[in-house]
Amino acid sequence: MTANILDGHAHAQILIDKIATELDRLPRAPGLAVVLVGCDPASQIYVQSKVRMAQRLGLRGEVERLADDASEADLLARIAALNAREDIDGILVQLPLPRHIDALRVMAAVDPAKDVDGLHALNAGRLFHGDDALVPCTPLGCLRLIKSIRPDLTGAHAVVIGSSNIVGKPMAALLLAEQATVTQVHIHTRDIERICRQADVLVSAVGKAGLVRGDWIKRDAIVIDVGTTRVAQADGGYAVRGDVSFDEAVEIASAITPVPRGVGPMTIACLMENTVKAAKARAARLQ
């Protein structure tokens, strides 16, 4: 028996269709601004995908581009201008940023009400307190995929590999809110393989290709692979690989996300959802 392959594009389309109906109820099309510093090829692809999806839905998507050597002050000034614009409902600063820029200071500068990436400390605090918040898009998409297989996570043992502010920590908080029992492991965790074998739901978000082997996985577990690593090929090209050894895991898990075409499309769909949510909240405040 092989696992159910969770097609991220198919699940994302369901969410996109739902968002499209909500747009009809808004007084104007929401605006999303993506801020890109530098010319990293991967970041440019991600930004193009996000803006293309926004425009496809009828949102007003735009890219604010800054040179790789732009100062932190320049970036903060650009964010301040976007915060003040009435036609912009969502702001996303594409990560990673150049080393000379403090990412935490930049995240803190985004208006929390427009923080559609869910990385502002205020939104993180709301999430951990169980309040309504703009939630980071990748863990939100992961949760949607998990619940498509197991809608009720009460009492399930979930193991999250990774403890980043972008995926690991908010993923654990979302699973706790679903009444799962959550274990978070990371680079310093001892006996990580044994812990992973106990997981009914296993989420890996570390960016190390092939880290999770088949014998780390409990029979019939749900496996969500967030990792994306470029692996060089003999022909000079590269392939994108996930954290999970897919060929091994697919024979053991009940459901698994592929890389690519797994979590990525859901991340973009959840970004659109957050942008519409932010626009609806701003419209309600102006009434």
N, C-alpha and C positions, 0 to 999 in steps of 0.2 A: 504494500500500500504506500502510495506517495502522497505528499502533503497537498492541500489546497493552495494553489499559487494565488496570492492576493495581488491582483492587477491594480496598481495604483491609478492608472488612467481611467479604468472603468469606475472605480469608487469615487475618484475626483469628479467625474462627469455627473454623477448623481448629486453631489454637493453643488456643483456649478449650476445645474438646472434649478435647484432650490433657490440659490442666490439670485438667479435671473428673475424669478417671480417676485422676490422681495424688492428688487430695484424698481419695479413698476409702482411701488407704493411711496417712493421717495420723491420729494419736490424737485430734486435735480440729481444729475448723475454725480456720484461720489468722485473725489479726486485723490489719486494716489501718487505720491512723489517718492521715487527711489533715488537715493544719493549714492553715487559711485565715485570713489577716490582711486585714481590710478587706472591702469589698463591691464590688470590681471585677466588672462584669457578666460579662466573658469568663472570669475565674477561677472565678466561681460556676458557670458552665456546665460548665467542665472538671471541677471537683470533683464536681458532681452526676453526671457521666458515669462517673467513676471509682468512686464509692461505689455507684452503681446496678449497675455491672458486678460489683463485689465481692459485693454481696448476691444478685445473680442466680446467681452461681457457688456461693453457700453460704458465702462468707467473711463474717467479722464486720467490716463496713465502718462507720466512724464519722468524723464531722467535728468537729474542734476549732476553734471559731471565736473569733477575737479582733477587737476593734474596730480601725479604721484607725489610731487614735492610740495603740494599745497600745505600750508601751515594749519595747525590745529585751530588757530584763531579764524582762519578763512572758513574752515568747515563749520565751526560754531556759529559764525555769522550767517552762513547759508541756512543752517538749521533754524536759527532765530527768524529769518525771513519766511521760511516755510511755516513755522509755528503761527505767524501773524496772518497768513493768507486765508481768507474765508473760503476760497474754492478748493483748498486742500484739506481732506479729512484724515488721510493716513500718510505717515512718513516712515520710511524704512531706510536705514543706513546699511548698505551692503558690507558684510564682513567677509574676510578680515580687512582691517585697516592697516596702512603703513605703520611701521614700528615707531615712528616719531610721534604718533597720535595716540592719546590715551582713550581707549575704546570706552571705558567706564564713564569718563567725563563726557564723552560724546553722547552715550546712551542717556545720561542724566539730563542732557540739554534738550532732548525731544519732549515736546508737550505730551504728558501721559495719556491725554485723551486722543492723541493722534499716533500713539506708539503701537502701530499695528503689528510690530514684531514681538511685542510683549516683553521687552527687555528692560524697561525702566524699573527702577527699584520699587516705585509705587505699585505698578502692576504685579511685580513679583510678590510683594507683600500681600496684596489682595488675594492672589492665588493661594498663597500658603495659609491665609486666614479663612479661606473658603468663601470669599466675597466675589462678586461679579468683577471680572477683569478681562483685559485683552491678553490672551494667553499666547505664548510662543507657538508659531505655526507648525513647526515640525512635530513636537510632542502632541499637539492637538490632533494632527493628522494621524499620528501613530495610534492614539486612543480610538479614533474613529475606525481604523482598520481592525484593531483588536476587538472592538465591540460588534463589528460586523460578523464575527465568528462566535463570540461569547458575550452577549448583551449584558448579562449580570455577572459582575466580577467579584461579588461579595464572597470573601473568604479565600479567593484565589491567591496563590503565592506568586507574586511578580518579582522578577529580578531585573534590575536595570544596571547595565554595565556602562559606566561613565558617570561623571559628576559635574559636567559643565553647566554654566548658567543658561546656555542656549537650549540644551536638550535634556541632559541627565537629571538635573534637579527639578525642573518643571514637570518632567515625565513622572518622576516619583510622586510629586504632589498630586498630579491628576489621577494617578492610580490609587493613591490613598483616599482621595475624594470619592472614588468608586467602591470603597470599602474592601479593597484588596490588601493583603499583607505584603508589604514591600521591603525587599532587601536591596540596598544599593552597594555595588562593588566597584572598585577602581584599581588603579595601578598598584596600590599598596596593600590590597586585600590578599590575605593568605588563603590558600586552598580554594581559589576561585572556581575551579572546575567542579568541585563537589557542591558548591553553593548553586551553581547554574543548573546542575542536574536535578535540583529540587523545584525548579521553576515551572509553574503551569503556563506562565507568560514570561518570555525572555526578550528583553529589548537591549540591543547592543548599539552604542553610539560613541565609539572611540576612534574610528578611522584607522584601524590596523587590519589590513587585508588578511582574511583567513584565520583570524584570531580564534573564533569559536568553532571548534571541531564537532563532528557528529556525536562523539561520545560525551560531549558536554551537555547534551540536550535530553531532557526527559521525554519519554515516549508520549506522543500526542500533544506536546506543548505547542503554543502559539509563538512563533519566532518573528520578531520585527527587527529588520536589519537597517539601521540608519547610516551605517558607515559607507563612505565613498572614498576609495583610494585609487589613484591612477597607477597602474602597474605597467612598466615598460615591456614591450613585446619584441621578439626577435627581428621583426621586419622594420623596427624603428618607430612603430606607432605605440599606442598604449591601449589598455583595456581598463574599464572601471570595475573594481571589485569591492564587495562589501566586507563587513567584519566577519560574516558567517561563511563557512565552507559549504556553499549551497548544495553541491552534489551529494554531500554526506547528510546534511540536515534534512533535505527534502524526503529522505527515506524514513525519517524518524518523527518529524513534527507533524501536527495535524494541519497546520497552516503556516505559510512563510511568505515574506515579501522578497521579491527578486531585487537585484541591483544590476542595472537601473530598472526603471518602470515600477518601482514599489512605492517607497515613502515620498520620493521627490514630487510627483504630481499632486499628492495630497497636501504637501507643504504649500504649494502655490495656490491651490483651491482654498486652503484655510486662510491664506493671506487675503484673498478676495473677500472671504467671509468676515474677517476682522475689519477690513476697510468699510464694508457695508454696515457692520455693527457700529463702528466709530461714527459714520455719517448719520445713522439713525439717532444715536445718542446726542450728537451735536444739534440735529434738527429739533429734538425734543427739548433741549435746553433753551432754544431760541423761541419756542412757542409761548 
